[in-house]
Amino acid sequence: MQATESTTYLTYSMTSSQNPLEVSPSPTEPSIANLTFVASCPQSVGQCTIRQIEIALPVGDPNNMDPTDPTDVKLPLSAASISSSDGAVWNVIAGVSPGSFIFMPQAGTVLMASQSLTFIIAGVQISPLVGTAEITISEWAAPNTYSPPSPPHPASGSATIATPKFPAGFYAFDFAPSSPQVNSGESVTLTWVGSTNATYAIAYNDQPPTPVTDTRSWPSPPL
């Protein structure tokens, strides 16, 4: 999953040990996942100087759950780790809010160019509500070798990774069109195989989503 609505210098992506993330149907057997984030400096930026990066997983209230919360259980500091492809040493401290981790280069700042960073947040107990969790990444950075802002100054940029949480046992695959090639103005029917414990909708162009749960198929408008 790629970060969206990003104003950061680095680009961020996330994978999970459980793909897709599934909520647990049992309160006594929670769903646990490890989240891995990879950051790198895109060619369009060239290089940038980083002072610190914060990854925040909102921790919800078990008595007032919200589907946008990734988890309802606070994570210990030991859950977070970071490695750099060039061997540079980074430190990890707890952020102000639960589920927030701050990563800082031991040297104070680091110039990011061709190297990459790998962050791991392990043992995340997935919230039991199906929905899309929002994970926020904040960055204190500056272009080239300029000095980045220092907290308590606000972050120079931020990004959001929208992380779907699916029902337990969910699957969807074998997406196939009725014809591999269509002429301009023709239609095509898309079919797929999917589990019954979910609802499905297809959105095309700027039109509102069309419910397709019962048919598992969607006839397109003229393309």
Backbone as CSV, one residue per row, in Angstrom:
resi,resn,N_x,N_y,N_z,CA_x,CA_y,CA_z,C_x,C_y,C_z
1,MET,0.838,-1.183,0.000,0.000,0.000,0.000,0.878,1.240,0.000
2,GLN,0.519,2.183,-0.857,1.289,3.411,-0.960,0.626,4.513,-0.137
3,ALA,1.445,5.438,0.328,0.920,6.591,1.048,0.161,7.492,0.085
4,THR,-0.926,8.088,0.582,-1.721,9.009,-0.216,-1.714,10.378,0.463
5,GLU,-2.164,11.373,-0.260,-2.235,12.733,0.280,-0.901,13.118,0.921
6,SER,0.178,12.820,0.213,1.509,12.977,0.788,2.113,14.334,0.461
7,THR,2.719,14.966,1.487,3.490,16.193,1.296,4.928,15.985,1.792
8,THR,5.358,14.732,1.864,6.681,14.399,2.365,7.705,14.387,1.225
9,TYR,8.978,14.512,1.601,10.051,14.387,0.613,10.283,12.920,0.258
10,LEU,10.235,12.041,1.260,10.397,10.615,1.010,9.072,10.007,0.570
11,THR,9.158,8.895,-0.134,7.955,8.125,-0.454,7.867,6.941,0.508
12,TYR,6.644,6.584,0.882,6.419,5.541,1.870,5.442,4.503,1.324
13,SER,5.751,3.236,1.622,4.833,2.150,1.289,4.763,1.209,2.486
14,MET,3.702,0.413,2.550,3.522,-0.494,3.679,3.072,-1.870,3.207
15,THR,3.620,-2.903,3.825,3.134,-4.267,3.643,2.858,-4.837,5.025
16,SER,2.115,-5.924,5.067,1.777,-6.536,6.353,1.984,-8.038,6.275
17,SER,2.307,-8.623,7.441,2.522,-10.069,7.490,1.226,-10.822,7.246
18,GLN,0.120,-10.164,7.446,-1.202,-10.724,7.170,-1.781,-9.892,6.034
19,ASN,-1.942,-10.493,4.874,-2.345,-9.723,3.706,-3.507,-10.400,2.982
20,PRO,-4.720,-9.802,3.015,-5.007,-8.510,3.641,-5.174,-8.643,5.154
21,LEU,-5.204,-7.499,5.834,-5.451,-7.516,7.266,-6.873,-7.995,7.527
22,GLU,-7.003,-8.889,8.488,-8.324,-9.414,8.833,-8.623,-9.147,10.300
23,VAL,-9.878,-8.789,10.587,-10.300,-8.664,11.974,-10.576,-10.063,12.512
24,SER,-10.554,-10.203,13.819,-10.790,-11.508,14.429,-12.254,-11.655,14.809
25,PRO,-12.861,-12.811,14.538,-14.251,-13.028,14.950,-14.360,-13.398,16.426
26,SER,-13.228,-13.594,17.092,-13.237,-14.045,18.480,-12.478,-13.068,19.363
27,PRO,-13.106,-12.571,20.440,-12.395,-11.651,21.340,-11.272,-12.332,22.116
28,THR,-11.312,-13.647,22.210,-10.267,-14.370,22.953,-9.092,-14.766,22.064
29,GLU,-9.246,-14.658,20.745,-8.177,-14.983,19.812,-7.990,-13.811,18.846
30,PRO,-7.329,-12.745,19.306,-7.198,-11.552,18.465,-6.370,-11.807,17.215
31,SER,-6.585,-10.974,16.233,-5.823,-11.017,14.985,-4.573,-10.157,15.148
32,ILE,-3.410,-10.767,14.932,-2.134,-10.082,15.139,-1.397,-9.940,13.805
33,ALA,-0.791,-8.782,13.578,-0.046,-8.568,12.332,1.189,-7.715,12.595
34,ASN,2.200,-7.914,11.763,3.384,-7.051,11.739,3.265,-6.119,10.539
35,LEU,3.557,-4.845,10.743,3.489,-3.856,9.672,4.903,-3.422,9.300
36,THR,5.219,-3.453,8.014,6.544,-3.063,7.526,6.397,-1.866,6.587
37,PHE,7.105,-0.798,6.893,7.092,0.418,6.087,8.472,0.586,5.447
38,VAL,8.482,0.984,4.194,9.739,1.245,3.486,9.703,2.677,2.969
39,ALA,10.778,3.419,3.232,10.879,4.812,2.786,12.123,4.975,1.916
40,SER,11.999,5.771,0.872,13.131,6.057,0.000,12.952,7.441,-0.602
41,CYS,14.034,7.968,-1.135,14.008,9.302,-1.732,13.798,9.174,-3.237
42,PRO,12.714,9.705,-3.770,12.457,9.542,-5.213,13.425,10.360,-6.058
43,GLN,13.582,9.965,-7.308,14.497,10.665,-8.209,14.085,12.113,-8.409
44,SER,12.782,12.389,-8.337,12.305,13.752,-8.532,12.786,14.684,-7.422
45,VAL,13.070,14.125,-6.239,13.590,14.911,-5.116,15.112,14.949,-5.162
46,GLY,15.725,13.817,-5.482,17.182,13.734,-5.564,17.807,13.402,-4.228
47,GLN,17.747,14.338,-3.290,18.247,14.085,-1.948,17.560,15.050,-0.983
48,CYS,17.479,14.637,0.269,16.871,15.482,1.291,17.490,15.120,2.636
49,THR,17.387,16.038,3.571,17.941,15.832,4.906,16.805,15.582,5.891
50,ILE,16.919,14.500,6.660,15.868,14.089,7.587,16.353,14.277,9.026
51,ARG,15.507,14.890,9.853,15.817,14.997,11.279,15.052,13.949,12.082
52,GLN,13.781,13.742,11.747,13.042,12.679,12.415,11.803,12.321,11.606
53,ILE,11.316,11.106,11.855,10.108,10.583,11.207,9.227,9.994,12.298
54,GLU,7.945,10.281,12.228,6.992,9.718,13.195,5.949,8.878,12.461
55,ILE,5.727,7.664,12.943,4.662,6.807,12.433,3.642,6.662,13.554
56,ALA,2.397,7.000,13.264,1.356,7.005,14.289,0.207,6.081,13.888
57,LEU,-0.027,5.067,14.723,-1.187,4.194,14.592,-2.197,4.622,15.654
58,PRO,-3.315,5.228,15.282,-4.287,5.630,16.291,-4.758,4.422,17.104
59,VAL,-4.720,4.543,18.423,-5.180,3.476,19.310,-6.582,3.844,19.790
60,GLY,-7.560,3.011,19.452,-8.944,3.310,19.767,-9.330,2.942,21.195
61,ASP,-10.538,3.300,21.536,-11.122,2.979,22.837,-11.950,1.709,22.681
62,PRO,-11.618,0.632,23.393,-12.387,-0.616,23.258,-13.863,-0.445,23.589
63,ASN,-14.187,0.578,24.379,-15.583,0.813,24.745,-16.303,1.728,23.766
64,ASN,-15.564,2.299,22.834,-16.159,3.183,21.833,-15.360,3.040,20.549
65,MET,-15.466,1.881,19.930,-14.595,1.528,18.809,-14.937,2.318,17.547
66,ASP,-13.889,2.550,16.761,-14.006,3.301,15.519,-13.344,2.474,14.417
67,PRO,-14.014,2.273,13.280,-13.417,1.443,12.210,-12.153,2.032,11.612
68,THR,-11.876,3.325,11.849,-10.650,3.916,11.296,-9.441,3.684,12.200
69,ASP,-9.641,3.106,13.374,-8.515,2.798,14.258,-7.882,1.472,13.848
70,PRO,-6.559,1.438,13.642,-5.917,0.153,13.323,-5.990,-0.835,14.481
71,THR,-5.890,-0.311,15.715,-5.846,-1.181,16.885,-6.503,-0.492,18.070
72,ASP,-6.913,-1.279,19.050,-7.463,-0.755,20.299,-6.551,-1.079,21.472
73,VAL,-5.354,-1.566,21.191,-4.421,-1.991,22.235,-3.106,-1.222,22.064
74,LYS,-2.669,-0.545,23.127,-1.430,0.231,23.058,-0.239,-0.689,22.857
75,LEU,0.679,-0.248,22.006,1.864,-1.037,21.682,3.045,-0.594,22.537
76,PRO,3.887,-1.529,22.983,5.084,-1.142,23.722,6.135,-0.563,22.784
77,LEU,7.084,0.172,23.337,8.153,0.746,22.528,8.948,-0.337,21.808
78,SER,9.056,-1.507,22.423,9.816,-2.609,21.822,9.191,-3.127,20.530
79,ALA,7.952,-2.721,20.247,7.287,-3.177,19.015,7.878,-2.519,17.779
80,ALA,8.550,-1.373,17.946,9.036,-0.601,16.798,10.533,-0.768,16.605
81,SER,10.946,-0.893,15.355,12.365,-0.979,15.019,12.597,-0.348,13.654
82,ILE,13.860,-0.008,13.369,14.202,0.615,12.090,15.583,0.142,11.663
83,SER,15.781,-0.014,10.365,17.096,-0.311,9.803,17.279,0.521,8.542
84,SER,18.536,0.895,8.284,18.867,1.669,7.099,19.766,0.834,6.203
85,SER,19.548,0.914,4.901,20.317,0.088,3.970,21.793,0.449,3.963
86,ASP,22.141,1.653,4.440,23.554,2.035,4.479,24.190,1.777,5.844
87,GLY,23.437,1.160,6.760,23.972,0.819,8.068,23.929,1.933,9.093
88,ALA,23.392,3.094,8.752,23.309,4.199,9.703,22.433,3.806,10.886
89,VAL,22.800,4.280,12.061,22.084,3.937,13.287,20.989,4.967,13.557
90,TRP,19.791,4.464,13.835,18.660,5.307,14.196,18.158,4.901,15.577
91,ASN,17.611,5.864,16.311,16.999,5.604,17.608,15.488,5.679,17.498
92,VAL,14.812,4.974,18.395,13.349,4.968,18.432,12.903,5.391,19.819
93,ILE,11.970,6.356,19.885,11.367,6.737,21.154,9.851,6.747,20.988
94,ALA,9.144,6.701,22.098,7.690,6.732,22.066,7.204,8.151,21.804
95,GLY,6.181,8.285,20.978,5.574,9.583,20.742,4.628,9.971,21.866
96,VAL,4.031,11.128,21.740,3.126,11.625,22.777,1.850,10.794,22.838
97,SER,1.291,10.464,21.684,0.033,9.723,21.656,0.297,8.222,21.640
98,PRO,-0.630,7.420,22.181,-0.470,5.957,22.125,-0.381,5.483,20.667
99,GLY,0.498,4.535,20.401,0.651,4.024,19.045,1.536,4.877,18.163
100,SER,2.192,5.898,18.760,3.067,6.779,17.995,4.524,6.462,18.305
101,PHE,5.342,6.345,17.241,6.762,6.047,17.392,7.565,7.072,16.599
102,ILE,8.637,7.580,17.222,9.481,8.591,16.586,10.851,7.973,16.310
103,PHE,11.304,8.135,15.067,12.572,7.562,14.611,13.527,8.710,14.288
104,MET,14.721,8.693,14.927,15.694,9.774,14.762,17.070,9.197,14.464
105,PRO,17.785,9.751,13.475,19.156,9.285,13.226,20.046,9.646,14.408
106,GLN,20.901,8.721,14.793,21.776,8.946,15.940,22.712,10.121,15.696
107,ALA,23.032,10.391,14.444,23.932,11.501,14.104,23.247,12.863,14.177
108,GLY,21.953,12.896,14.443,21.197,14.150,14.503,20.370,14.384,13.263
109,THR,21.016,14.305,12.103,20.318,14.359,10.815,20.980,13.358,9.886
110,VAL,20.295,13.026,8.794,20.882,12.129,7.801,20.472,12.613,6.417
111,LEU,21.413,12.558,5.476,21.131,12.916,4.092,20.642,11.675,3.367
112,MET,19.385,11.721,2.924,18.795,10.594,2.193,18.968,10.812,0.698
113,ALA,19.520,9.789,0.023,19.683,9.853,-1.428,19.297,8.498,-2.032
114,SER,20.278,7.598,-2.118,19.995,6.298,-2.734,19.634,5.229,-1.719
115,GLN,19.849,5.492,-0.423,19.563,4.467,0.583,18.060,4.404,0.882
116,SER,17.669,3.367,1.601,16.265,3.201,1.992,16.182,2.900,3.477
117,LEU,15.019,3.157,4.049,14.743,2.888,5.450,13.638,1.853,5.556
118,THR,13.788,0.920,6.497,12.754,-0.079,6.746,12.315,0.026,8.207
119,PHE,11.037,0.297,8.405,10.460,0.390,9.743,9.570,-0.832,9.962
120,ILE,9.634,-1.431,11.126,8.749,-2.548,11.466,8.032,-2.223,12.770
121,ILE,6.712,-2.371,12.756,5.915,-2.277,13.974,5.257,-3.637,14.149
122,ALA,5.715,-4.367,15.157,5.352,-5.777,15.305,4.266,-5.969,16.359
123,GLY,3.521,-7.055,16.162,2.540,-7.467,17.165,1.342,-6.553,17.288
124,VAL,0.900,-5.989,16.177,-0.263,-5.099,16.207,-1.535,-5.937,16.305
125,GLN,-2.306,-5.718,17.356,-3.586,-6.420,17.517,-4.644,-5.638,16.748
126,ILE,-5.106,-6.232,15.657,-6.006,-5.521,14.750,-7.358,-5.281,15.415
127,SER,-7.845,-4.055,15.278,-9.154,-3.696,15.820,-10.231,-4.615,15.243
128,PRO,-11.234,-5.017,16.052,-12.230,-5.988,15.568,-13.270,-5.411,14.618
129,LEU,-13.233,-4.102,14.342,-14.212,-3.516,13.439,-13.684,-3.479,12.011
130,VAL,-14.479,-3.979,11.077,-14.138,-3.886,9.658,-14.178,-2.421,9.238
131,GLY,-13.229,-2.002,8.443,-13.184,-0.621,7.965,-11.811,-0.303,7.416
132,THR,-11.543,0.965,7.195,-10.256,1.398,6.673,-9.524,2.200,7.745
133,ALA,-8.415,1.645,8.211,-7.611,2.311,9.237,-6.718,3.357,8.581
134,GLU,-6.445,4.409,9.301,-5.621,5.486,8.783,-4.338,5.589,9.611
135,ILE,-3.218,5.332,8.970,-1.912,5.426,9.604,-1.215,6.673,9.069
136,THR,-0.736,7.511,9.981,-0.148,8.796,9.596,1.366,8.768,9.761
137,ILE,2.060,9.293,8.779,3.519,9.433,8.829,3.856,10.916,8.740
138,SER,4.622,11.410,9.707,5.051,12.806,9.715,6.568,12.868,9.553
139,GLU,7.018,13.915,8.900,8.425,14.004,8.520,8.962,15.400,8.819
140,TRP,10.110,15.454,9.489,10.819,16.714,9.702,12.018,16.684,8.765
141,ALA,11.903,17.356,7.635,12.900,17.207,6.567,13.066,18.511,5.810
142,ALA,14.118,18.563,4.998,14.393,19.728,4.155,15.076,19.251,2.882
143,PRO,14.945,19.998,1.787,15.581,19.570,0.535,17.103,19.678,0.607
144,ASN,17.755,18.804,-0.127,19.219,18.809,-0.237,19.864,18.800,1.151
145,THR,20.788,19.728,1.390,21.509,19.731,2.665,21.034,20.843,3.596
146,TYR,19.866,21.416,3.302,19.327,22.440,4.191,18.953,21.817,5.536
147,SER,18.927,22.642,6.586,18.633,22.144,7.930,17.132,21.947,8.105
148,PRO,16.694,20.754,8.496,15.257,20.511,8.682,14.758,21.196,9.950
149,PRO,13.452,21.415,10.066,12.903,21.972,11.302,13.086,20.995,12.458
150,SER,13.114,21.540,13.661,13.247,20.720,14.867,11.980,20.847,15.695
151,PRO,11.484,19.748,16.265,10.367,19.854,17.206,10.771,20.790,18.351
152,PRO,9.857,21.635,18.879,8.404,21.529,18.698,7.851,22.172,17.436
153,HIS,8.700,22.612,16.510,8.170,23.093,15.242,7.399,21.968,14.551
154,PRO,6.328,22.307,13.848,5.527,21.257,13.199,6.312,20.536,12.118
155,ALA,5.826,19.349,11.768,6.456,18.551,10.718,6.429,19.309,9.398
156,SER,7.443,19.067,8.575,7.512,19.713,7.269,6.560,19.077,6.266
157,GLY,6.156,17.831,6.531,5.242,17.138,5.631,4.638,15.930,6.302
158,SER,3.568,15.426,5.716,2.918,14.240,6.270,2.296,13.426,5.159
159,ALA,1.993,12.182,5.479,1.371,11.264,4.522,0.436,10.338,5.282
160,THR,-0.555,9.833,4.587,-1.516,8.907,5.181,-1.527,7.610,4.385
161,ILE,-1.495,6.486,5.089,-1.646,5.188,4.444,-2.999,4.613,4.865
162,ALA,-3.901,4.504,3.915,-5.221,3.934,4.175,-5.102,2.416,4.148
163,THR,-5.437,1.773,5.269,-5.197,0.342,5.444,-6.506,-0.394,5.670
164,PRO,-7.019,-1.113,4.678,-8.290,-1.816,4.852,-8.182,-2.966,5.853
165,LYS,-9.218,-3.131,6.661,-9.344,-4.273,7.572,-10.544,-5.088,7.097
166,PHE,-10.284,-6.303,6.641,-11.315,-7.129,6.026,-11.943,-8.076,7.044
167,PRO,-13.122,-8.590,6.738,-13.711,-9.614,7.608,-12.832,-10.858,7.655
168,ALA,-12.901,-11.592,8.734,-12.131,-12.838,8.854,-12.543,-13.809,7.757
169,GLY,-11.557,-14.418,7.110,-11.840,-15.373,6.051,-12.177,-14.741,4.719
170,PHE,-12.026,-13.437,4.592,-12.360,-12.769,3.339,-11.410,-13.182,2.224
171,TYR,-11.963,-13.333,1.006,-11.127,-13.552,-0.171,-11.828,-12.979,-1.395
172,ALA,-11.053,-12.568,-2.345,-11.567,-12.099,-3.634,-10.465,-12.269,-4.656
173,PHE,-10.771,-12.965,-5.747,-9.735,-13.218,-6.739,-10.390,-13.566,-8.079
174,ASP,-9.563,-13.874,-9.048,-10.007,-14.289,-10.384,-10.853,-13.211,-11.060
175,PHE,-10.414,-11.948,-10.930,-11.089,-10.869,-11.655,-10.829,-11.061,-13.148
176,ALA,-11.893,-11.128,-13.931,-11.728,-11.405,-15.360,-12.813,-10.695,-16.157
177,PRO,-12.438,-10.101,-17.304,-13.433,-9.489,-18.185,-13.993,-10.535,-19.140
178,SER,-15.178,-10.282,-19.643,-15.786,-11.219,-20.601,-15.037,-11.235,-21.928
179,SER,-14.282,-10.191,-22.205,-13.455,-10.142,-23.415,-12.147,-9.450,-23.061
180,PRO,-11.031,-9.980,-23.515,-9.736,-9.361,-23.182,-9.494,-8.048,-23.923
181,GLN,-10.272,-7.787,-24.968,-10.082,-6.569,-25.749,-11.428,-6.089,-26.260
182,VAL,-11.679,-4.794,-26.111,-12.934,-4.226,-26.607,-12.626,-2.995,-27.434
183,ASN,-13.490,-2.709,-28.380,-13.347,-1.509,-29.187,-13.945,-0.321,-28.448
184,SER,-13.541,0.864,-28.840,-14.074,2.072,-28.228,-15.589,2.106,-28.362
185,GLY,-16.271,2.378,-27.250,-17.727,2.433,-27.267,-18.404,1.116,-26.911
186,GLU,-17.627,0.026,-26.803,-18.204,-1.260,-26.429,-18.185,-1.430,-24.910
187,SER,-18.947,-2.423,-24.447,-19.013,-2.729,-23.031,-18.351,-4.069,-22.755
188,VAL,-18.092,-4.329,-21.486,-17.501,-5.592,-21.068,-18.071,-5.932,-19.693
189,THR,-18.138,-7.222,-19.395,-18.630,-7.648,-18.092,-17.469,-8.189,-17.272
190,LEU,-17.313,-7.651,-16.069,-16.273,-8.090,-15.149,-16.880,-9.061,-14.143
191,THR,-16.233,-10.215,-13.962,-16.688,-11.197,-12.968,-15.521,-11.555,-12.053
192,TRP,-15.834,-12.091,-10.890,-14.801,-12.496,-9.944,-15.368,-13.500,-8.962
193,VAL,-14.482,-14.107,-8.194,-14.850,-15.021,-7.119,-14.591,-14.307,-5.804
194,GLY,-15.569,-14.314,-4.909,-15.394,-13.615,-3.633,-16.181,-14.275,-2.522
195,SER,-15.697,-14.105,-1.293,-16.363,-14.708,-0.139,-17.707,-14.030,0.105
196,THR,-18.580,-14.734,0.831,-19.932,-14.244,1.061,-20.035,-13.325,2.271
197,ASN,-18.964,-13.181,3.031,-19.033,-12.373,4.246,-18.613,-10.927,3.989
198,ALA,-18.976,-10.406,2.826,-18.630,-9.028,2.484,-19.626,-8.507,1.464
199,THR,-19.718,-7.203,1.376,-20.512,-6.577,0.325,-19.562,-6.001,-0.713
200,TYR,-20.012,-5.935,-1.950,-19.170,-5.499,-3.051,-19.850,-4.359,-3.807
201,ALA,-19.022,-3.451,-4.294,-19.518,-2.366,-5.130,-18.421,-2.005,-6.118
202,ILE,-18.810,-1.569,-7.300,-17.873,-1.151,-8.330,-18.091,0.341,-8.605
203,ALA,-17.001,1.092,-8.610,-17.070,2.507,-8.961,-16.309,2.722,-10.267
204,TYR,-16.925,3.401,-11.204,-16.294,3.650,-12.498,-16.342,5.143,-12.797
205,ASN,-15.191,5.664,-13.213,-15.088,7.072,-13.567,-15.525,7.920,-12.371
206,ASP,-16.398,8.879,-12.552,-16.837,9.721,-11.442,-18.243,9.354,-10.971
207,GLN,-18.695,8.154,-11.344,-20.043,7.732,-10.974,-20.057,7.134,-9.567
208,PRO,-21.193,7.200,-8.871,-21.263,6.583,-7.528,-21.146,5.068,-7.629
209,PRO,-20.673,4.398,-6.569,-20.510,2.942,-6.602,-21.835,2.217,-6.867
210,THR,-21.739,1.140,-7.643,-22.902,0.301,-7.952,-22.821,-0.976,-7.133
211,PRO,-23.858,-1.308,-6.320,-23.825,-2.557,-5.545,-23.832,-3.771,-6.466
212,VAL,-22.946,-4.721,-6.211,-22.851,-5.926,-7.044,-22.675,-7.169,-6.174
213,THR,-23.125,-7.102,-4.926,-22.910,-8.212,-3.998,-23.591,-9.489,-4.468
214,ASP,-24.804,-9.385,-4.957,-25.578,-10.583,-5.297,-25.079,-11.268,-6.559
215,THR,-24.565,-10.517,-7.503,-24.225,-11.092,-8.808,-22.750,-11.445,-8.959
216,ARG,-21.867,-10.796,-8.182,-20.418,-10.934,-8.371,-20.026,-10.678,-9.822
217,SER,-20.750,-9.767,-10.462,-20.443,-9.387,-11.844,-20.873,-7.944,-12.054
218,TRP,-20.238,-7.319,-13.046,-20.526,-5.899,-13.312,-20.437,-5.631,-14.807
219,PRO,-21.562,-5.291,-15.439,-21.524,-4.888,-16.840,-21.142,-3.420,-16.936
220,SER,-20.097,-3.131,-17.652,-19.603,-1.762,-17.723,-20.465,-0.926,-18.652
221,PRO,-20.403,0.379,-18.518,-20.963,1.256,-19.549,-20.065,1.218,-20.776
222,PRO,-20.434,1.828,-21.859,-19.547,1.894,-23.033,-18.196,2.484,-22.643
223,LEU,-17.134,1.814,-23.024,-15.783,2.221,-22.615,-15.104,3.020,-23.729
